[in-house]
Amino acid sequence: MYSDINDFIADLDKRRLLSRIRDSVSPDLEIAAVTDRVCKLQGGGPGLLFERPTGFDMPVATNLFGSTERMCLALGTSSLDAIAKEIDEMMTPKMPSGMLDAFKMLPMLDRLRDLMPKTVKDAPCQEVVKRDGSLDELPILKTWPEDGGRYITLPLVITKDPETGVRNIGTYRMQVFDGRTTGMHWQRHKGGAQHHRVAERLGRRLDVAVALSPEPILAYAATAPMPEGLDELLLAGFLGRRRIELVKAVTVDLEVPASAHIVLEGYVEPGERRREGPFGDHTGFYSLAEDFPVFHLTCITMRRKPTYLTTVVGIPPQEDVYLGKASERIFLPMIRKTLPEIVDMHFPAEGIFHNIVLVSIDKRYPGHARKIMSAFWGLGQLMFSKTIVVVDKDVDVQNVSEVAWIAGTHVDPQRDIQFTVGPMDDLENASSLPAYGSKMGIDATRKWPGEGFTREWPTRLATTAAAGKKAADVLKSITGGREK
């Protein structure tokens, strides 16, 4: 498991999963344009290290998580489903039947110990301390022509609830206004925004720390849809199989990841807002300019030779598809604890994570699909699901073509489509009101008499086992063993 982003970069290079760009490429649109095209190569393209960003000595890394293989490497696993299995076993431990079984559970106890972070006295992220530092020293990208400015797009924004002290780490974009201030795009439904609301109610300044270029496991954990009040460092410790090291910040009352290459320390004043945006977003469109809180820089700490890790978002597919896929697989067993009838779920890249959600279920009673829709709309960030398609357990939701075929043949629009209204993602621009609009559920399961379907349901086509085996043998002779 990588404890430093540079270790990850070196391993990707060794595995030939990284391209080093030695030409001078500008952080103003050019690095983003290169990254965008690479992300759209088959399989997500290679990770990128821009060694000579124009005007800066600090290298820029992009698309490091932009493939299934690299995402698994970052999380230290052979497959994302293997992590899901570990989480499921952790959440459903078997009672030991004897001493041997009890000893077999000791590794699980070690994993629980890994959940809690630990504080260290010294850290690489504080090798250089600049109380008068400027954001202009960093190769922060402008990604799209009509963006409001340069944006930090992969920050770990760290805050604590002013009343409870509960920590939140989230990834919220930060528009650079000048060398000492940025916007803080705290979307209203997220943990950072809640901490800010509490601080404003109390009339207090809110301390903020922003970690850049941390170890890979933390870069993922900050994007994960953790339930409110649960520390993202718990997830990082579990995935990393070790306690995450923190160090006390220099000018604010917060702890920051020791592994970060750069840390921005500062604060947000209650009541202060400034126009932020537009920004070329992961929807593939510009999100509109709005007023957001302002982050004031008090100090920059960094390594002596830092690397600037960032990401580019835009028309899918982009790197964030693979970060989202990791959350889809990792959080599936947790959702099953509430909804055990779920067989699988999939958030297609084209659906921007929450515009289209595909779910297969073990249907047990009339109206079961509608129960799943309602449950999703009431479950954490799944409340943003704009269109939910529910199918039977024999449908592979990872195969979008199969789901489209099944939906087209199983749905009577008047009978099987359900509408509701509720909270929407802040980036939803089609709804009539900001962050509030309609949602659609589509029941594409086979209909039962108890749901008013009295006709005979047609049988899905399938050949016999013997004919299928013969076909496989013949196909192998035709393709030389290559079926695709």
N, C-alpha and C positions, 0 to 999 in steps of 0.2 A: 504494500500500500504506500502511495506517494505522500510524503510529509511536506513536499515543496512543489510548487508548480513547475519549477525548472527541472526537477527529477522526472516529472511527467513528460515534459517536452523532450528531454534527453531520451527517454524510453520510446516515445513515439518516433523519434528520429532513428533510433536503432532498429525499430520494427518497420521502417520505411512507410510510416503513416503520417509523416510530416514533410512539408515543403518549406525550405528556407528561401526567402526572397531577399537577395543581396542587392538588388537595384534599389535606388532611392524611390520610395513611393510615399505620396503625401497623405497625412491624416485627414486632409480636407478633401473628402469624397473619394479619393483614389483607392485607399485601403479598403473602404467599404465596397466599392465597385468590384474590386478583385474578389473579395470575400463572397459577395453575393453570387457571382458567377461560379465560384468553386463549390459553394453549398449546393448548387443545382446540378452538379455532376452526379452520375449514377453512384449510389451508396453514400452520398454526402460529401465526396471529395476529401482531400487530405486536410489535416490541421495545417495552419499557416503561421510562420514566424517571419515577420517583417524586420529584418536586422538593421535597416537604415531608414527609418521613417524620416521624411524630409524635415530638417530643422531640429531633430532630436537625436540624442545619443542612446536613448532608452528603446530597446526592441519592443515591438507590439505583437502579441499573440492573439489570433482569432481562430474560430472554428475548431478549437481543440476537442470539443465534445460533439462534433457534428457527424458522427456515425455510430452505429450500434456497437461496433467493436471498440471504438475509443471510449464510448460511454461506459461500457462494461469494465474496461481497464481502469477508468477513473474511479469506479466504485469497487474495484478489487474483486470482481466476480466473473464467472464463466458465462453467465447469462442473467438477464434481469429477472427472469422467473425463478432463478435459484435464490435470489435475495427474497423474493416474495415467499418462497417456501420456508426460508429461515424465520421470517417474521411470523408466518402462520404457526410454526412450531413453537416460537417464543410465546405467542399469545394463547396457545392451547397446549400447555405442557401436560404430559402424561404422569400420573401418580406413580412413583417408583414402587415396584412389587417386592424389592429386596435390596440388599446392600449393593449388588452389582449394578442394578438400575440407578441407584442413587449416585454411584460414582460416575456413571455415564452422564449425569446431569450437571456435573461440575463445570464443564465448558460453558454451559448456558449461564451459570452464575457469574462466570468471568465476563460474559457478554453484558450482563446487567451492570456489572461494575464499570464497564467501559462507557456507559451512558453519561456519567457525570464528568464534566470538564474539570480541569485542574489549573491553578494559577501558578505561574513561574515568575521569577524575579527579573530575569533578563530574556530578551527575545531578539531575533534577527530583524524584526520589523522596526526596531528602534535603534539600529546602528547609526542612523543619521536623524537628528532632530532639528526641524526648521520652524521655529515659532513665527518667523516672518516669511514663510514659504508661500509660493504662489501656484495656483492651478495651471498657470501658463508654462510651468516647467514640465508638465505631463503631456504626452502625445495623445490627447483626448480627441476622438474622432468627430467629424461632421459626416453623417452617413448619407443624407439625401439632400438634393438641391434646395428644397423649400423648408428644411429644418430651421427652427428658430436660432440655432447656434450649434456649438459642440455639446455632445452629451456623454456622460458616463453611463454606460449601459449594463455593466455587470458588477455593480457595487454590492457589498454586504452592509446594509444600513442597520446599525445597532442602536437600539433605544431601550429604556426601561420605563415601565409604568410608574409615574410619579407617586402613586398611592401604594401599590402592592410590591413594587420592585421587580416584577416579572419581566424578563428580557424578551425582546423580539428581534429577530434578524430577518430582514426581507430584502428583496432585490427591487429597488425603485429607481427609475431613471432620474438623472440629475443634469439639468441644463446649466452649462457654465455661463453665468452672467458677466463675470469678470474674474480677476485673479484670486478674489477672496470670497465670492458668493456664488451660490448655485440655486436653482429651483430644487424643491423636494417633492417629487410626484407621488405623494401619499394618496393612493386611491382610497376612497371613503370606506371601503369594506375591509381593508387590510389592517394588520396589527399595528404598524407604525402610525397610521392615521388615528387609531384609537388612543394610543399613548399621547399623541399631540392634542387630541380633544380634551383629555384629562388635564394636561398641562395648561391649556388655555382656560379651562374652567377654574383652575386654581390660580391663574394669573402668573404662572411660572415659566421661566426659560427652560427649554428641554435640551439636555445634553444629547449630542449625536456623535457617533463615530462611524466612519465609513472605511471598511477594509477592502483593499483592492489586491487582486492577484494572490488569493489565498491558496492553500492546498486544494486539490481538485474536489475532495469530498465536501468541503465547505461551500465551494462555488455551486455545487448541486443543491445542498441542503437549504441554502437561502432561497432557492426557487420553489422548494417543495410546499405543497398546500397543507401545512401542519395545522391541526386544530388550535383554535385560539387558546393561549395560555401555556401551550407546550413549547419548550425551548427547542429551537432547531438544532442546537448543539447535542441534544439527546440523540436525534436521528443520525447526526454526523458521527458521534461516538460509536453507535451501534454499527453503522455501515463501515466505519474505519477500523473497527475492532481494537480501539484504543481510546484513551481519554484525550479529548481535544485540549491543547495547551492554550491558555490565555495569559495576557500580561496587562497590568494596569496601564491605562492611557496616561499621557503626560499632562494634559490640560483639562480633561473632563472626567467625571466620576463614572467611568465605564471600563469594562475589560474588553480587550480586542484580541483577535487571533494572532498568536505568536508567529504563525507561518506566513502571514501576509507580507507582500513585498512593499506595499504602500498603505499608510493609514492616514485618513483625513479626520482631524478632530475639530469639533465646533459645536454650534448650538442653533436652535430655532427659537425666535422670539414669539411670544403669544400675540396673535392679532395681525402679524405682518404677512402680507401677500404680495406677489408680483406675477405679472403675466408670464406664463410658461408655454412653450410650443410655438408653432406646430412641430410635430415630430413624426417622421416616417416610421410607422409602427408595425407590429407583427401581424396586423390585420391585412397588410398590403396597401393600406391607405394612410394618409396623414391624419393623426389625431389632432383635434382642433386646439387652438390656444385657449387656455383658461388660467385663472388665478390660483396659485399654489403657494404653500409656505416657502420661506427663504432660509437656506442653510448658510451660516456664517463660519468661515474657516478661522480657527485659532492656532492650528499647528499641523504641520505635515511631518510624519515620521516615515522612514523608509530604510530599505537595505542599501548597502553601498552601490550595488549594481542591480537595480530592480528590473523586472520585466513587467510591462503593462498588459494585463489580460483584459480583453474586451469581447463583445459580441455584436453582431450586426443582425438587425431584424428587418423584415420586409415581406414581400410576397413569398408565401411558402412554396417549397420547403426551405427552411433555414436551420441554423444550428439548434434553435430552441425546440424544434420538433423532437430531437433526441432527448433533451432534458425533460420535455413533457412526457415522452414515452416511458422514461424511467419512473416518473411519478405514477403514471397509469398502472404499471406493473407492481410497483412497491406498495401502493395504497390499496390495491385490489383486495388482499386478504383482510385488511382492516375494515373495508366496506362490507365484506362478506360476514363479518361478525354481527353486523346489524341486519344485513340482507343476505342470508345464507343461500337463498335460491338463485343468486346471480352466478352464472357459469363463467362469463367473461365480459369484458367491456373494452371499447376502443374509441379513441379520440382521433379521427383522421386529421392529417396535416391540413387538408383543405378546409376543415371545419374550425381552424384556429383554436383548438383545444375545447372550446365550450359552445361553438355554434352548432356543431353536429356531434352527438354522443350516441354510440351504438352499444346496445346491451343485449346479451342473450341470457335467458332465464330457464330454469326448470319449472315450467308452468304447472301449477297445482290446483288452481281454482278459477272460476270465472272472474274477470276483472283484474287478474293478477298483474298484467302489464301496466295497467293504470296505477296500481299500488306502487310499482317500481318508479314510474314517472314522478309521482307525488313525493316519494321518499327522496329521490335525487334532488328535487327542487327544494327540499328542506334540509339538505345535508352539506354543511360547510360551503366550500367554493363550488360544489356541484349545483348550487342554487343558480349559477349563471348559465346553466345548460339551456340554450335557446331552442334546440330541436333534439328531442330524444326519440330514437327508433328502437323499439323492443321487439326481439325475435325469439324464436324457440331455441332450445339448447342444441339442436342439431345444425344450427347455422353458424358458420365461422365468421364472427364479427371482425376479425382481422382482415378478412377478404371483402373489401368494399364492394366489389362487383357482385359477389354473391348476395350481400345484403340488399343491394339495389334490385337485383332480380327477385328476391323473396318479397321485398316491400311492394314491388310492382304487381306481384301475383297474389298477395295475401291481403291487401288493404282495400277496403271500401271507404272512400274518403269521408262520406257523410257519417258512417258508423264508427270508424276507427281513428279519427283524428280528434284530439282533445286540446283545447286552448285554456290557458290561464294567464294571469298577470302577476308580476312580482319584481324583485330586484334584478337589475341587469348589470353587467360589467361596466365600469366607467368608460371603457373604450368602445362600447356599443353605440354606433352612430345612426342606426336605422330606426330606433325607437323614437316616438314623438317627444318623450321627456328624457332628460339625462338620468341614467342609471335606473330607469323604471320602464318596463314595457311588457309585451306579451311573449309567451313561450308556447311551443307546440310539442305535443306528444303523439307519436304514431304507433299504434298497436299493430305490429306486423306478425303477430303470432297466429297459429291456426285457431280458428274460432270454434267454440264449443256450443252445444245446444243451450247450455245455461247462459250464454251470451246472446241468445236469440237466433243462432245460425242453425237452421233445420235441414239444410241440404247436406248431401254427402260431400265431405272434403276430399279433393283429388289426391291420389298417391304420387309422391315424388318419384321421378324416373331413376332407376338403378338397374344395372345388369346383374347377372348371377355371379357368385364368387368364382365359379369355374371359368366362366367367360372372361371375367376380369383378370384372372391369373394368366390365361392364354394371351389376352391383349397385352399384358405387361411384358410377357416373354417376347412377343413379336415386336413390340415397340423398342425393346432393348436391342434387338437385332437391327432395327432400322436406324436407330440413333447412335448405336455404339455405346449405350449406357447413359447417354445424355438426353434426359427427357425434356429439357428446356432449351 
